Structure formats: C-alpha cells, structure tokens
Amino acid sequence: MKDAFAQRQTKQIRTEDLLIEINVTGVEEESLVNIQISGGADALKLRSIMDKLNYIQKQ
C-alpha cells in the first residue's frame, strides 16, 4: 500500500471481502489522494476506522 503513494497512479488492493482503490493525483504535499473502499464486512470495518480519523477530508 505504501508504494501507491510514491507516484501519480491508481492502485487496487483486493482480498476476498475487500477492495481498496487508491488514486494519487501527484506527489506534492497538497496533492489529492482519493481512497475508495468497497466489499463486505472487512470493508465496513476499515471504513469505520477511517471515518474516525480527524486528518482525513471526507466527501
């Protein structure tokens, strides 16, 4: 997952119950990073954890 943030790109990480898509728009400090999470129970758990983080701008 860490490699996904090194350059402008879109990466997907898949497991049986989870899909994480990371879209990095650039490597500058202010570049946007979009993270989409979908799937079943594991996706809901991860989404719940990420929703509690204060430094993530949610849309």
Backbone as XML, in Angstrom:
<?xml version="1.0"?>
<chain id="A" units="angstrom">
  <residue number="1" name="MET">
    <atom name="N" x="0.832" y="-1.192" z="0.000"/>
    <atom name="CA" x="0.000" y="0.000" z="0.000"/>
    <atom name="C" x="0.877" y="1.256" z="0.000"/>
  </residue>
  <residue number="2" name="LYS">
    <atom name="N" x="1.974" y="1.226" z="0.728"/>
    <atom name="CA" x="2.859" y="2.383" z="0.803"/>
    <atom name="C" x="3.377" y="2.785" z="-0.578"/>
  </residue>
  <residue number="3" name="ASP">
    <atom name="N" x="3.643" y="1.813" z="-1.442"/>
    <atom name="CA" x="4.140" y="2.097" z="-2.786"/>
    <atom name="C" x="3.151" y="2.908" z="-3.614"/>
  </residue>
  <residue number="4" name="ALA">
    <atom name="N" x="1.885" y="2.807" z="-3.308"/>
    <atom name="CA" x="0.856" y="3.515" z="-4.073"/>
    <atom name="C" x="1.004" y="5.027" z="-3.970"/>
  </residue>
  <residue number="5" name="PHE">
    <atom name="N" x="1.626" y="5.525" z="-2.909"/>
    <atom name="CA" x="1.729" y="6.963" z="-2.688"/>
    <atom name="C" x="2.999" y="7.570" z="-3.266"/>
  </residue>
  <residue number="6" name="ALA">
    <atom name="N" x="3.867" y="6.775" z="-3.873"/>
    <atom name="CA" x="5.165" y="7.237" z="-4.350"/>
    <atom name="C" x="5.096" y="7.990" z="-5.676"/>
  </residue>
  <residue number="7" name="GLN">
    <atom name="N" x="4.045" y="7.781" z="-6.458"/>
    <atom name="CA" x="3.934" y="8.445" z="-7.748"/>
    <atom name="C" x="2.463" y="8.599" z="-8.133"/>
  </residue>
  <residue number="8" name="ARG">
    <atom name="N" x="2.230" y="9.403" z="-9.152"/>
    <atom name="CA" x="0.859" y="9.616" z="-9.641"/>
    <atom name="C" x="0.378" y="8.328" z="-10.300"/>
  </residue>
  <residue number="9" name="GLN">
    <atom name="N" x="-0.681" y="7.744" z="-9.734"/>
    <atom name="CA" x="-1.170" y="6.462" z="-10.243"/>
    <atom name="C" x="-2.455" y="6.056" z="-9.536"/>
  </residue>
  <residue number="10" name="THR">
    <atom name="N" x="-3.053" y="4.992" z="-10.028"/>
    <atom name="CA" x="-4.189" y="4.359" z="-9.371"/>
    <atom name="C" x="-3.817" y="2.921" z="-9.077"/>
  </residue>
  <residue number="11" name="LYS">
    <atom name="N" x="-4.017" y="2.502" z="-7.838"/>
    <atom name="CA" x="-3.706" y="1.131" z="-7.420"/>
    <atom name="C" x="-4.954" y="0.507" z="-6.825"/>
  </residue>
  <residue number="12" name="GLN">
    <atom name="N" x="-5.080" y="-0.792" z="-7.018"/>
    <atom name="CA" x="-6.160" y="-1.544" z="-6.388"/>
    <atom name="C" x="-5.563" y="-2.657" z="-5.548"/>
  </residue>
  <residue number="13" name="ILE">
    <atom name="N" x="-6.130" y="-2.820" z="-4.367"/>
    <atom name="CA" x="-5.746" y="-3.906" z="-3.466"/>
    <atom name="C" x="-7.012" y="-4.709" z="-3.212"/>
  </residue>
  <residue number="14" name="ARG">
    <atom name="N" x="-6.948" y="-6.004" z="-3.498"/>
    <atom name="CA" x="-8.143" y="-6.851" z="-3.386"/>
    <atom name="C" x="-7.890" y="-8.030" z="-2.458"/>
  </residue>
  <residue number="15" name="THR">
    <atom name="N" x="-8.904" y="-8.335" z="-1.682"/>
    <atom name="CA" x="-8.963" y="-9.590" z="-0.944"/>
    <atom name="C" x="-10.345" y="-10.176" z="-1.236"/>
  </residue>
  <residue number="16" name="GLU">
    <atom name="N" x="-10.657" y="-11.262" z="-0.614"/>
    <atom name="CA" x="-11.949" y="-11.908" z="-0.860"/>
    <atom name="C" x="-13.130" y="-11.014" z="-0.486"/>
  </residue>
  <residue number="17" name="ASP">
    <atom name="N" x="-12.962" y="-10.198" z="0.556"/>
    <atom name="CA" x="-14.076" y="-9.424" z="1.100"/>
    <atom name="C" x="-13.822" y="-7.915" z="1.076"/>
  </residue>
  <residue number="18" name="LEU">
    <atom name="N" x="-12.819" y="-7.473" z="0.291"/>
    <atom name="CA" x="-12.421" y="-6.073" z="0.379"/>
    <atom name="C" x="-11.770" y="-5.617" z="-0.919"/>
  </residue>
  <residue number="19" name="LEU">
    <atom name="N" x="-12.097" y="-4.405" z="-1.349"/>
    <atom name="CA" x="-11.416" y="-3.751" z="-2.462"/>
    <atom name="C" x="-11.071" y="-2.343" z="-2.016"/>
  </residue>
  <residue number="20" name="ILE">
    <atom name="N" x="-9.784" y="-2.012" z="-2.084"/>
    <atom name="CA" x="-9.323" y="-0.658" z="-1.793"/>
    <atom name="C" x="-8.744" y="-0.105" z="-3.085"/>
  </residue>
  <residue number="21" name="GLU">
    <atom name="N" x="-9.245" y="1.044" z="-3.517"/>
    <atom name="CA" x="-8.695" y="1.704" z="-4.695"/>
    <atom name="C" x="-8.108" y="3.028" z="-4.247"/>
  </residue>
  <residue number="22" name="ILE">
    <atom name="N" x="-6.837" y="3.237" z="-4.574"/>
    <atom name="CA" x="-6.120" y="4.454" z="-4.190"/>
    <atom name="C" x="-5.746" y="5.196" z="-5.463"/>
  </residue>
  <residue number="23" name="ASN">
    <atom name="N" x="-6.187" y="6.449" z="-5.568"/>
    <atom name="CA" x="-5.872" y="7.285" z="-6.723"/>
    <atom name="C" x="-5.041" y="8.462" z="-6.234"/>
  </residue>
  <residue number="24" name="VAL">
    <atom name="N" x="-3.764" y="8.488" z="-6.621"/>
    <atom name="CA" x="-2.841" y="9.542" z="-6.220"/>
    <atom name="C" x="-2.732" y="10.529" z="-7.377"/>
  </residue>
  <residue number="25" name="THR">
    <atom name="N" x="-3.067" y="11.801" z="-7.136"/>
    <atom name="CA" x="-3.088" y="12.794" z="-8.208"/>
    <atom name="C" x="-1.741" y="13.471" z="-8.424"/>
  </residue>
  <residue number="26" name="GLY">
    <atom name="N" x="-0.810" y="13.310" z="-7.509"/>
    <atom name="CA" x="0.516" y="13.912" z="-7.632"/>
    <atom name="C" x="1.346" y="13.612" z="-6.404"/>
  </residue>
  <residue number="27" name="VAL">
    <atom name="N" x="2.598" y="14.050" z="-6.428"/>
    <atom name="CA" x="3.498" y="13.752" z="-5.310"/>
    <atom name="C" x="3.815" y="14.984" z="-4.465"/>
  </residue>
  <residue number="28" name="GLU">
    <atom name="N" x="3.157" y="16.092" z="-4.749"/>
    <atom name="CA" x="3.345" y="17.295" z="-3.943"/>
    <atom name="C" x="2.603" y="17.149" z="-2.615"/>
  </residue>
  <residue number="29" name="GLU">
    <atom name="N" x="2.993" y="17.931" z="-1.634"/>
    <atom name="CA" x="2.394" y="17.865" z="-0.300"/>
    <atom name="C" x="0.877" y="18.076" z="-0.340"/>
  </residue>
  <residue number="30" name="GLU">
    <atom name="N" x="0.406" y="18.953" z="-1.221"/>
    <atom name="CA" x="-1.018" y="19.282" z="-1.298"/>
    <atom name="C" x="-1.781" y="18.463" z="-2.341"/>
  </residue>
  <residue number="31" name="SER">
    <atom name="N" x="-1.152" y="17.487" z="-2.958"/>
    <atom name="CA" x="-1.823" y="16.662" z="-3.970"/>
    <atom name="C" x="-2.931" y="15.835" z="-3.324"/>
  </residue>
  <residue number="32" name="LEU">
    <atom name="N" x="-4.006" y="15.660" z="-4.061"/>
    <atom name="CA" x="-5.136" y="14.885" z="-3.554"/>
    <atom name="C" x="-4.879" y="13.391" z="-3.675"/>
  </residue>
  <residue number="33" name="VAL">
    <atom name="N" x="-5.371" y="12.669" z="-2.691"/>
    <atom name="CA" x="-5.356" y="11.209" z="-2.715"/>
    <atom name="C" x="-6.785" y="10.761" z="-2.437"/>
  </residue>
  <residue number="34" name="ASN">
    <atom name="N" x="-7.361" y="10.046" z="-3.378"/>
    <atom name="CA" x="-8.719" y="9.525" z="-3.216"/>
    <atom name="C" x="-8.633" y="8.051" z="-2.860"/>
  </residue>
  <residue number="35" name="ILE">
    <atom name="N" x="-9.348" y="7.656" z="-1.829"/>
    <atom name="CA" x="-9.373" y="6.258" z="-1.403"/>
    <atom name="C" x="-10.824" y="5.797" z="-1.410"/>
  </residue>
  <residue number="36" name="GLN">
    <atom name="N" x="-11.088" y="4.740" z="-2.160"/>
    <atom name="CA" x="-12.421" y="4.146" z="-2.194"/>
    <atom name="C" x="-12.340" y="2.753" z="-1.604"/>
  </residue>
  <residue number="37" name="ILE">
    <atom name="N" x="-13.294" y="2.440" z="-0.746"/>
    <atom name="CA" x="-13.326" y="1.143" z="-0.074"/>
    <atom name="C" x="-14.674" y="0.502" z="-0.373"/>
  </residue>
  <residue number="38" name="SER">
    <atom name="N" x="-14.650" y="-0.745" z="-0.821"/>
    <atom name="CA" x="-15.904" y="-1.456" z="-1.061"/>
    <atom name="C" x="-15.719" y="-2.925" z="-0.729"/>
  </residue>
  <residue number="39" name="GLY">
    <atom name="N" x="-16.820" y="-3.611" z="-0.587"/>
    <atom name="CA" x="-16.782" y="-5.033" z="-0.263"/>
    <atom name="C" x="-17.782" y="-5.358" z="0.828"/>
  </residue>
  <residue number="40" name="GLY">
    <atom name="N" x="-17.438" y="-6.340" z="1.629"/>
    <atom name="CA" x="-18.340" y="-6.824" z="2.664"/>
    <atom name="C" x="-17.967" y="-6.336" z="4.051"/>
  </residue>
  <residue number="41" name="ALA">
    <atom name="N" x="-17.938" y="-7.258" z="5.001"/>
    <atom name="CA" x="-17.717" y="-6.926" z="6.410"/>
    <atom name="C" x="-16.354" y="-6.274" z="6.647"/>
  </residue>
  <residue number="42" name="ASP">
    <atom name="N" x="-15.306" y="-6.763" z="5.985"/>
    <atom name="CA" x="-13.977" y="-6.165" z="6.162"/>
    <atom name="C" x="-13.954" y="-4.719" z="5.679"/>
  </residue>
  <residue number="43" name="ALA">
    <atom name="N" x="-14.646" y="-4.448" z="4.595"/>
    <atom name="CA" x="-14.719" y="-3.088" z="4.070"/>
    <atom name="C" x="-15.434" y="-2.167" z="5.056"/>
  </residue>
  <residue number="44" name="LEU">
    <atom name="N" x="-16.490" y="-2.652" z="5.661"/>
    <atom name="CA" x="-17.213" y="-1.847" z="6.648"/>
    <atom name="C" x="-16.353" y="-1.549" z="7.865"/>
  </residue>
  <residue number="45" name="LYS">
    <atom name="N" x="-15.565" y="-2.527" z="8.315"/>
    <atom name="CA" x="-14.665" y="-2.308" z="9.456"/>
    <atom name="C" x="-13.620" y="-1.253" z="9.123"/>
  </residue>
  <residue number="46" name="LEU">
    <atom name="N" x="-12.990" y="-1.374" z="7.945"/>
    <atom name="CA" x="-11.966" y="-0.415" z="7.541"/>
    <atom name="C" x="-12.565" y="0.971" z="7.378"/>
  </residue>
  <residue number="47" name="ARG">
    <atom name="N" x="-13.714" y="1.059" z="6.776"/>
    <atom name="CA" x="-14.382" y="2.350" z="6.587"/>
    <atom name="C" x="-14.688" y="3.004" z="7.935"/>
  </residue>
  <residue number="48" name="SER">
    <atom name="N" x="-15.118" y="2.209" z="8.897"/>
    <atom name="CA" x="-15.411" y="2.718" z="10.233"/>
    <atom name="C" x="-14.157" y="3.286" z="10.892"/>
  </residue>
  <residue number="49" name="ILE">
    <atom name="N" x="-13.047" y="2.592" z="10.752"/>
    <atom name="CA" x="-11.771" y="3.067" z="11.313"/>
    <atom name="C" x="-11.359" y="4.377" z="10.648"/>
  </residue>
  <residue number="50" name="MET">
    <atom name="N" x="-11.436" y="4.428" z="9.326"/>
    <atom name="CA" x="-11.007" y="5.627" z="8.601"/>
    <atom name="C" x="-11.922" y="6.818" z="8.872"/>
  </residue>
  <residue number="51" name="ASP">
    <atom name="N" x="-13.193" y="6.571" z="9.090"/>
    <atom name="CA" x="-14.127" y="7.660" z="9.393"/>
    <atom name="C" x="-13.799" y="8.356" z="10.710"/>
  </residue>
  <residue number="52" name="LYS">
    <atom name="N" x="-13.119" y="7.667" z="11.612"/>
    <atom name="CA" x="-12.774" y="8.238" z="12.917"/>
    <atom name="C" x="-11.506" y="9.086" z="12.874"/>
  </residue>
  <residue number="53" name="LEU">
    <atom name="N" x="-10.760" y="9.042" z="11.773"/>
    <atom name="CA" x="-9.519" y="9.804" z="11.661"/>
    <atom name="C" x="-9.834" y="11.263" z="11.363"/>
  </residue>
  <residue number="54" name="ASN">
    <atom name="N" x="-9.278" y="12.160" z="12.166"/>
    <atom name="CA" x="-9.569" y="13.583" z="12.025"/>
    <atom name="C" x="-8.836" y="14.247" z="10.875"/>
  </residue>
  <residue number="55" name="TYR">
    <atom name="N" x="-7.705" y="13.701" z="10.444"/>
    <atom name="CA" x="-6.896" y="14.378" z="9.436"/>
    <atom name="C" x="-7.263" y="13.977" z="8.009"/>
  </residue>
  <residue number="56" name="ILE">
    <atom name="N" x="-8.310" y="13.192" z="7.833"/>
    <atom name="CA" x="-8.764" y="12.811" z="6.501"/>
    <atom name="C" x="-9.966" y="13.664" z="6.133"/>
  </residue>
  <residue number="57" name="GLN">
    <atom name="N" x="-9.878" y="14.344" z="4.982"/>
    <atom name="CA" x="-11.008" y="15.129" z="4.490"/>
    <atom name="C" x="-11.970" y="14.186" z="3.788"/>
  </residue>
  <residue number="58" name="LYS">
    <atom name="N" x="-13.196" y="14.155" z="4.252"/>
    <atom name="CA" x="-14.188" y="13.223" z="3.710"/>
    <atom name="C" x="-15.154" y="13.951" z="2.792"/>
  </residue>
  <residue number="59" name="GLN">
    <atom name="N" x="-15.556" y="13.275" z="1.711"/>
    <atom name="CA" x="-16.523" y="13.865" z="0.782"/>
    <atom name="C" x="-17.702" y="12.963" z="0.627"/>
  </residue>
</chain>
